[in-house]
Amino acid sequence: MPALHTAHAIVPTGSAKHYSKQLTAHPGHKGEVRIEPEGERIVLTVGSCLVLSRSEAIELRAESDTAEGLGRVKEVTASHLERFGQRDGLVVRWLKGD
């Protein structure tokens, strides 16, 4: 059954592979990373975020069964990516899901 709450973001960067790899290597004890056909999924207890490396951008697809969980997935994912990409001025702007 699909998650009830979703959001997505496209973050322009010429270093998408680098930042995607850094983001998915980071969860450590907070979650796990699953390799999927489209990309890598960061799985947290409250939801997950699919990370896709495109040629000139990183695409993020967050989902959760609750609005609060979605907020947490978005917060964790965006804060880490923005911190990693601070030098390049990366900013995550979430859009509501489908």
QUICOR-V378189 format. One record per residue. N is the residue number from 1. RES is the residue in one small letter. SS is DSSP state (H for helix, E for strand, - for the rest). BURIAL is b if it has 9 or more other C-alpha atoms within 8 Angstrom, else e. D_FIRST is the distance of its C-alpha to the first C-alpha in Angstrom with 1 decimal. Layout:
[[N RES SS BURIAL D_FIRST] [N RES SS BURIAL D_FIRST]]
//
This chain:
[[1 m - e 0.0] [2 p - e 3.8] [3 a - e 6.6] [4 l - e 8.8] [5 h E b 11.9] [6 t E b 13.0] [7 a E b 16.6] [8 h E b 18.5] [9 a E b 22.2] [10 i E b 24.7] [11 v E b 27.6] [12 p E b 30.7] [13 t - b 32.6] [14 g - e 34.8] [15 s - e 33.8] [16 a H b 30.0] [17 k H b 30.0] [18 h H e 32.1] [19 y H b 30.1] [20 s H b 26.7] [21 k H e 28.2] [22 q H b 29.7] [23 l H b 26.5] [24 t H b 24.4] [25 a H e 27.4] [26 h H e 27.6] [27 p - b 24.8] [28 g H e 26.8] [29 h H e 26.5] [30 k H e 24.0] [31 g - b 21.1] [32 e E b 20.6] [33 v E b 20.2] [34 r E e 18.3] [35 i E e 19.7] [36 e - e 17.4] [37 p - e 18.8] [38 e - e 18.8] [39 g - b 20.0] [40 e E b 19.6] [41 r E b 16.9] [42 i E b 18.3] [43 v E b 16.2] [44 l E b 17.5] [45 t - e 16.9] [46 v - b 15.6] [47 g E b 13.3] [48 s E b 14.1] [49 c E b 16.1] [50 l E b 16.4] [51 v E b 20.2] [52 l E b 21.7] [53 s E b 25.4] [54 r - b 26.9] [55 s - e 30.7] [56 e - b 31.6] [57 a E b 28.6] [58 i E b 25.6] [59 e E b 22.3] [60 l E b 19.9] [61 r E b 16.2] [62 a E b 15.1] [63 e E b 11.9] [64 s E b 11.3] [65 d - b 10.0] [66 t - b 13.6] [67 a H e 16.3] [68 e H e 18.6] [69 g H b 16.4] [70 l H b 16.1] [71 g H e 19.8] [72 r H b 20.5] [73 v H b 18.6] [74 k H b 20.5] [75 e H e 23.7] [76 v H e 23.7] [77 t H b 22.9] [78 a H b 25.3] [79 s H e 28.1] [80 h H b 28.2] [81 l H b 28.2] [82 e H b 30.8] [83 r H e 32.9] [84 f H b 32.9] [85 g - b 33.7] [86 q H e 36.2] [87 r H e 39.1] [88 d H e 37.5] [89 g - e 36.4] [90 l - b 32.6] [91 v - e 30.8] [92 v - b 27.1] [93 r - e 26.4] [94 w - e 22.8] [95 l E e 21.6] [96 k E e 18.8] [97 g - e 15.6] [98 d - e 14.6]]
//
